[in-house]
Amino acid sequence: MKDAKGLASEPIKIEEKHFGPVWFLPGEKRGKYPFCNSIYIEGAGILIDPSSDRERLIRLRKDPGVREVWLTHWHEDHFMHLDLFDDLPLSIAPQDAPPLAGLDLFMDAYGMDNQEEREYWKRVLVEQFHFRPRKPAKLLRGGETISLDGITVEVVATPGHTPGHMSFLFREEGVLLLGDYDLTPFGPWYGDVDSSIEGTIASVERLRNIPARVWLASHEGGVFTEEPEALWDNYIQVIYERENKLLARLEEPATLEEIASTWIVYRKPREPKAFYEFGERAIMGKHLEKLMNEGKVTLEGDQFFLGNVRTITAPASPDTANTR
């Protein structure tokens, strides 16, 4: 539920790319929400995140065939076309399986309490994302190594975006699937009930330290054949920019609704409100939670108050601190 602006974007064609048996299947509209880029493992017939191009996935199922589906995590923009594969085994991390079991569980995992927003999203999930309750046949766990036909997959636990978010290293090809740590200018999403800002930062640092030759991401261009370098830092810096803007807003006490109306995340009011207003509150809520845990912000009644806090900057990565 990161950013719906892709719904109005002009489509830009991105070519399908093959790295040995690892196929990058670009999503519609450059993989922007509500789409994402899919990955297919040739030989094993495994499809990861079936939310790219519906017609391409239909053809893929016929030839060369799909045997099972994996999800990097439970978000709707990663399972949009899962209905095409209802009869095939589904695998996901155990922490991310519960929201897929029903619409209300899905809404609860987002922390969506507003009834009007819940009803909007229930309708959208069924009509646009083809939501059907699913239970996984198998569970993916971080640290396990899966030997497939012609390739070895290392499952990398990367919680933060969701508690069970998974990334995958395709060892022989040196291809690292980042999933939703997509290095886009928008920055990370961490607005779910069980999302974590600290976990997001730790997972991005973990990913940037895994040796690879190719990096694949779930959204937008999605293919990096050279070390992303500055993109890692820029991506994390978005978190600190949001936090600094929040601290500036709190020079005067404010409620969560007043903070959300500042549009720190999305920069300006957007439609549909049920999408953007929820997202703004959710991400700002995580920042407020973090700042309160650090003793930098307090809550009295429904207003948040700021203490004496210096400007926050992203810490330098140990690998790059001496090169800037």
N, C-alpha and C positions, 0 to 999 in steps of 0.2 A: 504493500500500500504506500509505496515510497513517493511516487510522483506521477500524476495522471496527465501531465502536459503532453506526453507522447500521443495522446488520443487525437490531438489537433495538429500534429506535426506532418509535414510533407514527407512521404516515403522516400528514403534514399537507399538504393540497392547496395547491399554488401554481399560479396561473393562467398559461397560455401567453400570451406577450406578443409583439406585433409592432411593430417600429420600422422602418416602411417595408418593404423587402424582407428585413430581418434579423429572423428569428423566434427567439424564446427558447423552447425546449422544455424544461420543467422535468423533472428526473429524479424517479424514485420516491423517497419518503421524504425530500422536500425536497432531493434531489440529494446526500444523504449517501452516503459510501462504503457499498456497492460501486457505487453509481450516480453519475452526474454529469449536469449539465444539458447539453443539446445545442443547437447553433445550426444553423439552416437558412437558406440564402440563396435566396429566391424568385427565379424567373426563371432563374438559373444552375443551380438544382437541386443545390447543394452542401450536404452535410450534414457538420457538424463535430462530432467526438466522439460517435459513436452509442452512448451508454450511458445514455440517459435512461429512457424508457418504451417497452418492446418493442412493445406493441400500437399505440402512437401512431406509432412508426417504421414499422411494417408498413403502416399507413394512409397515412403520408406517402409511402412508396414508390409506392403506387398513385395517389395524388392529393395534391399536384400532380406528384409524381415526383422521384426522386433520380438524378442523373447521375454524381456522383462523391463520394467521401468524403475529408475531410481530418482529420488527427489533430493536436492541439496538441502531443502527445508520446506516448511509447510505453507508459505505464502501463495496467494492466489495467482500471481503473475508467473508462477513456476509450474502450475498444473492446469492451465487453461484448457488444454486439449487432452487431458488425461482420460476423458470419456471415450476417446478412440481406442483405449487400451484397457477397458474395464475387465476383460477376461484374462489379463496377464498379471503375473506377480508384481507387487509393488514393494519397494524397499525405501526406508527412511530411518533416520536416527530415532531411538526410542523417546527422546525428549520432545520430538516434534510430531509424533504420531497422533496424540490426542485431539488436536484441533481438526483433523480430517474426518473424525468420526461423526460429526453432525454440525449443522449450521450454528446452533447456539453455543456449542463448544468452541467453534471457530471465532464467533464474536467475543466470547469470554477471553480467549487467548489474546485478542487485540486490546482487551480492556475497554470495550465499547459499551458504555452504560446508557448513553442517550438513546431512548427508544426510537425516535425518528431516524437517527443514523443507523440503528440496527436494522430497521425495516428496509431502509434504502439498500443497505449492503446485502441483506438476505436476497433481495430481488436481483441485484446485480450479480451476485455470486452464482445464482442459478442460471440466469439468462445469458450473461456474457462469459462467465468462467466455467460454465457447465458443471458446477459443483454437484457431486454425488458423494455421499458418505463412503469412506474407504477405510479399511484396516490393512496394515501392511502384512505381507506374507513373510517378509524377512526384515531384520533390523540391521542397520549399519552402525558400526561403532568405531570411534576414533582410535587409531593405532593398529587396526587390523590391516593385513595385506591380503589382497584377493588376486589369485592367479587365474587369468582368463585365457582364452584361446589367442595366443600370440602377444599378450601384454600383461603386465603386473600393475595392479592399482593399489596405491597406498591411500587409505582413508584418513583424512586429517580433520580432527575435531576443531572447528573454528567458531565457538559460541560467541555470542554478543549480539549479532543481528537477530538471531533466535537462539534459544538455549541448545538446540541440536543441529545448528547449521554445520554442514559438512563441505569440505573442499576435497579435491582428488588430485593426486599426483600419478600420472601415467609414466611409470619409471623408465621404460626403454626409450620412449620418445622424448623424455624430458619436458613433458607438457603438464602444466599446473593449472587446474580449473579453480579459479578463485571464488566462483559462485557470486553471491551478491555483494562481496567486497569488490565492487566493480570499478573503482578508481575514476568515477565520473565526477565532474565539477559539483554536482549536487551534494556529494558527500554521503556518509553512511546514514542508514535508517536504524534507529534503536528505540522505537516507540511502543513495542509490545509490552505486555505485562511482565514478561520474563526476559526482555532485552536488557542489555547492560552496556553502558558507555565504556566502562573499564574493560569489559570483555571484548568489545569491539576493537579497542586500541590494541589489546594484547594479541588478538587474532590477526590483525593486519601486520603487526610486527613479526608474528610467527610466519606468516605467508611470505613476507619479503625476505626472510632468511632461509627459505627453502631453495636450494639450487635448482634452476630450471633453464630451459632454452626457449620455451614458448609459454606465455601466460594467456589464459582465456578467461573472459569475464562474462557475466550473465547479461549485461546491458550495453547498449550503444555499440561502438566499434568492436569492442570485445576481444580483439586479437592483438597481442603485443609480441613481436618477434625479437625485440631488444629489451633489456632490463628497463622497466618503467621508471626507475630512478626517481625523479622529482614528483612523479604522480603519487607515489606512496606518501610523501610528505604533504603534498597539497590536499590529499584525501583526508588525512588525519587533521590537518590544520583547520578544516571546515568545522570540526567539533569545537575547537578552541575559539574560533571566530563566533560561533553561535553563543558560546558561553560568555565571551566578553560583551557581546551585544545584550545578553540577558542581564549581566551585572550592571551595565550602563542604564538599562531600563529600570532596574531596581534602585536607582538613586532616589526614587520616590516609591513608597510601598505600593504594591499592586496585587490584584487577584490573578489567578491563572487565566481567567477570561480576558482580563485587561492585557496581560502579557501576550496572549495568543493574538490579540487584535493588533499587536505591533508587527506581526508577520516577519519574525526573524528568520524562520526556516524557508518559507516560500516567497518572501519579499513583498508580496502584495496580495490582496484578496483575489481569490480564484473560485471558479465554479467547476464542479458541483461542491456546494458548501459541506455536504456530508462527508466528502473526501478530504478536502483541504483543512477545514476547521478542526476536524478530528486529528489529522496528522500534525498540525501545528501544536495543539494542546498536548498530544502524546509525547512528542519529542521535547518540548519545553518542560513537561512534567518530569521527564527523566533527568534533565539538567537540574531542575529544582531539587529533586531527590538527592542527586549527587552533592550539590552544594550544601544541603542541609546536613548530610552525613559528614561533610567536611567541617561543619560548624561555621560556614560562611554566610548562610542564609537561615533565617528563622521564620516560622509560620505562627501568626497569632490571628485566631478567627479564620477568615478566608483570605488574609493578606500576607504577602511575603515581604520580609524586611531584610535589607542588606547590611552587613557589617563592613569593617575595613578590609578591603580586598585589593590586592595589586592586580594589574593586568596580567592575564595568563597567556603564555606562549607555549607552543608545542615543544617538548623536549627533543633535542637532537637525537637521531638514531645513532647507536654505537658504531654502526658501519659507515656512517657518512658524516659524523660530527667533525672530522678533521678535514673535510673537503669543501666546506662551505665558507 
